[in-house]
Structures are given as C-alpha cells and as structure tokens.
Amino acid sequence: MPDEIRHIDLSKMATMEQLRSIVKLLMNTVETMSLEIAALKKENQELKDSIKQLRGEQGRPKFSGTTKKPGKDTSSKGKEKGAKPHYWTFLKSKDFLGFFQP
C-alpha cells in the first residue's frame, strides 16, 4: 500500500481538487491491487496443479472454447413420445406372459 494512502487526513481536505486527487490515488491503488490479486490467483492455481501432478494426480483440465452450434436444439423434449418401451415393461406385458401359457 502506498505511503500516501496511510497519511490521508480527510479533515485537512478543503477543496474538491484535493478530494479528487485522493479518490484518483485510491482508484489507482485498487486497480493495481486487483491486477496483482488476479496474477497471484493464477500463480496459485498453477502451483496447485504442479503439486497434484507431482503426487501423481491429474491437474485441473484445460477447456477450449465452446464449439456448440447456435440454433441446434439439444433438449430431450419430444423424444420420450417415440421411445421404445423398456425391456422389463415388455416382459411384464400380457402379450409376453400369454406367450408361455397354454
């Protein structure tokens, strides 16, 4: 954290220009820290993956972008209507049981 932030005294701020400079300093500091946090998170994940690999486990999988075609319906609606009956349903049916009766 910059020393300028530690020594901010809002009671001594008299003009809007002084407040703007403080806000600008704070926003720059937040942006810098956000970038640093993102880099540290990435490094942390890479180190976790390395540890898992050394232990013989698999690391985090790396996925490429989606290749889903737009407009293609992948839902199962309507497919149930034309589906064939289950094997056990056929075995329990009267047609099958009647086949073995004299």
Residue frames relative to the residue before (quaternion, step in Angstrom):
aa qw qx qy qz dx dy dz
M 1.0000 0.0000 0.0000 0.0000 0.00 0.00 0.00
P 0.4794 -0.6829 0.4637 0.2980 3.60 -0.83 0.92
D 0.5767 -0.6065 0.4295 0.3393 3.54 -1.13 0.69
E 0.5693 0.6049 -0.3912 0.3962 3.61 1.10 -0.58
I 0.6545 0.5155 -0.3126 0.4563 3.56 1.05 -0.75
R 0.6470 0.5348 -0.3257 0.4351 3.58 0.98 -0.75
H 0.7572 0.3861 -0.1963 0.4890 3.57 1.07 -0.68
I 0.3550 0.7278 -0.5119 0.2868 3.60 1.13 0.48
D 0.0293 -0.7671 0.6409 -0.0035 3.53 -0.94 0.96
L 0.2900 -0.8060 0.4931 0.1525 3.57 -0.18 1.28
S 0.5944 0.5747 -0.3791 0.4156 3.61 1.10 -0.47
K 0.6798 0.4739 -0.2897 0.4790 3.61 1.17 -0.44
M 0.5343 0.6145 -0.4114 0.4094 3.58 1.25 -0.08
A 0.0907 -0.8350 0.5426 0.0079 3.55 -0.46 1.22
T 0.7835 0.2978 -0.1599 0.5215 3.59 1.00 -0.73
M 0.6226 -0.5402 0.4243 0.3749 3.50 -1.31 0.38
E 0.6090 0.5641 -0.3538 0.4309 3.58 1.07 -0.65
Q 0.6414 0.5072 -0.3220 0.4771 3.58 1.01 -0.73
L 0.6502 0.5043 -0.3099 0.4763 3.59 1.01 -0.81
R 0.6346 0.5281 -0.3279 0.4592 3.58 1.01 -0.79
S 0.6576 0.5047 -0.3215 0.4576 3.56 0.94 -0.81
I 0.6362 0.5151 -0.3235 0.4746 3.59 1.05 -0.74
V 0.6583 0.4986 -0.3103 0.4709 3.60 0.91 -0.89
K 0.6379 0.5196 -0.3249 0.4665 3.58 1.00 -0.81
L 0.6419 0.5172 -0.3158 0.4698 3.58 0.97 -0.84
L 0.6673 0.4985 -0.2989 0.4656 3.58 0.93 -0.90
M 0.6631 0.5011 -0.3129 0.4596 3.60 0.93 -0.84
N 0.6384 0.5106 -0.3269 0.4743 3.60 1.00 -0.75
T 0.6474 0.5152 -0.3178 0.4631 3.57 1.00 -0.81
V 0.6426 0.5146 -0.3206 0.4684 3.60 0.97 -0.84
E 0.6571 0.5055 -0.3178 0.4602 3.59 0.92 -0.85
T 0.6517 0.5132 -0.3141 0.4618 3.58 0.94 -0.88
M 0.6773 0.4857 -0.2908 0.4700 3.58 0.93 -0.88
S 0.6216 0.5366 -0.3481 0.4523 3.60 1.04 -0.69
L 0.6537 0.4981 -0.3107 0.4775 3.58 0.97 -0.82
E 0.6532 0.5121 -0.3108 0.4630 3.55 0.99 -0.83
I 0.6356 0.5225 -0.3251 0.4661 3.60 1.01 -0.79
A 0.6485 0.5135 -0.3206 0.4615 3.60 0.94 -0.86
A 0.6588 0.4982 -0.3118 0.4696 3.59 0.95 -0.84
L 0.6637 0.5039 -0.3043 0.4616 3.58 0.98 -0.82
K 0.6232 0.5281 -0.3393 0.4665 3.60 1.05 -0.71
K 0.6494 0.5101 -0.3155 0.4674 3.57 0.97 -0.86
E 0.6630 0.4974 -0.3022 0.4709 3.59 0.92 -0.90
N 0.6280 0.5435 -0.3242 0.4529 3.59 1.02 -0.83
Q 0.6691 0.4885 -0.3031 0.4710 3.60 0.93 -0.87
E 0.6348 0.5204 -0.3335 0.4637 3.58 1.02 -0.77
L 0.6572 0.5006 -0.3105 0.4702 3.59 0.99 -0.79
K 0.6237 0.5240 -0.3369 0.4721 3.60 1.04 -0.73
D 0.6477 0.5110 -0.3150 0.4692 3.58 1.00 -0.83
S 0.6426 0.5201 -0.3226 0.4609 3.59 1.01 -0.78
I 0.6374 0.5196 -0.3227 0.4686 3.58 1.00 -0.81
K 0.6594 0.5012 -0.3106 0.4665 3.59 0.92 -0.87
Q 0.6509 0.5136 -0.3186 0.4594 3.56 0.99 -0.81
L 0.6558 0.5034 -0.3132 0.4674 3.59 0.99 -0.77
R 0.6589 0.4866 -0.3001 0.4889 3.58 1.16 -0.59
G 0.5516 -0.6227 0.3892 0.3956 3.58 1.24 -0.20
E 0.5311 0.6017 -0.4196 0.4240 3.57 1.26 0.17
Q 0.5374 -0.5899 0.4795 0.3651 3.50 -1.33 0.09
G 0.4403 -0.6798 0.5220 0.2674 3.54 -1.09 0.72
R 0.7089 -0.4129 0.3368 0.4621 3.52 -1.31 -0.13
P 0.4288 -0.7116 0.4819 0.2783 3.62 -0.76 0.95
K 0.2969 -0.7376 0.5793 0.1796 3.54 -1.12 0.71
F 0.1796 -0.8039 0.5640 0.0584 3.53 -0.56 1.22
S 0.3492 -0.6971 0.5778 0.2415 3.52 -1.07 0.72
G 0.7275 -0.4208 0.3021 0.4499 3.56 -1.25 0.07
T 0.5967 -0.5752 0.4114 0.3793 3.55 -1.18 0.42
T 0.2264 -0.7716 0.5831 0.1153 3.53 -1.10 0.76
K 0.3111 0.7703 -0.4984 0.2478 3.54 1.23 0.45
K 0.3647 -0.7286 0.5387 0.2142 3.54 -0.87 0.97
P 0.4274 -0.7074 0.4894 0.2782 3.59 -0.79 0.90
G 0.7804 0.3465 -0.2586 0.4518 3.54 -1.10 0.72
K 0.5888 0.5643 -0.3804 0.4360 3.58 1.20 -0.23
D 0.3129 -0.7585 0.5468 0.1666 3.57 -0.73 1.08
T 0.0995 -0.8183 0.5657 0.0211 3.58 -0.63 1.13
S 0.4491 0.6925 -0.4633 0.3226 3.57 1.21 0.17
S 0.4506 -0.6878 0.4995 0.2726 3.57 -1.24 0.37
K 0.3534 0.7387 -0.5073 0.2683 3.61 1.18 0.26
G 0.8001 0.2820 -0.2260 0.4788 3.52 -0.98 0.85
K 0.6120 0.5609 -0.3578 0.4276 3.58 1.15 -0.39
E 0.5939 0.5888 -0.3653 0.4088 3.57 1.15 -0.54
K 0.6081 0.5905 -0.3543 0.3950 3.59 1.06 -0.70
G 0.7739 0.3429 -0.1804 0.5009 3.57 0.92 -0.87
A 0.4295 0.7198 -0.4572 0.2974 3.57 1.24 0.11
K 0.5048 -0.6371 0.4924 0.3112 3.53 -1.14 0.66
P 0.5468 -0.6129 0.4394 0.3637 3.60 -1.07 0.61
H 0.5928 -0.5859 0.4304 0.3465 3.50 -1.16 0.63
Y 0.6456 -0.5521 0.3684 0.3777 3.60 -1.14 0.64
W 0.6859 0.4803 -0.2952 0.4601 3.60 0.89 -0.90
T 0.5800 0.5648 -0.3757 0.4510 3.57 1.12 -0.53
F 0.6518 0.5057 -0.3097 0.4728 3.55 1.01 -0.80
L 0.6558 0.5182 -0.3183 0.4473 3.60 0.94 -0.83
K 0.7011 0.4537 -0.2650 0.4821 3.60 1.06 -0.69
S 0.5353 0.6539 -0.4085 0.3449 3.59 1.19 -0.31
K 0.6263 -0.5611 0.4008 0.3638 3.54 -1.27 0.49
D 0.6033 0.5722 -0.3631 0.4205 3.60 1.04 -0.68
F 0.6900 0.4661 -0.2868 0.4736 3.56 0.89 -0.88
L 0.6792 0.4838 -0.2986 0.4642 3.61 0.90 -0.89
G 0.6533 0.5196 -0.3134 0.4527 3.56 1.06 -0.69
F 0.5649 0.6158 -0.3724 0.4037 3.54 1.18 -0.46
F 0.7402 0.4050 -0.2259 0.4869 3.58 1.03 -0.75
Q 0.6169 0.5419 -0.3632 0.4402 3.61 1.18 -0.21
P 0.4801 -0.6914 0.4579 0.2860 3.59 -1.00 0.81
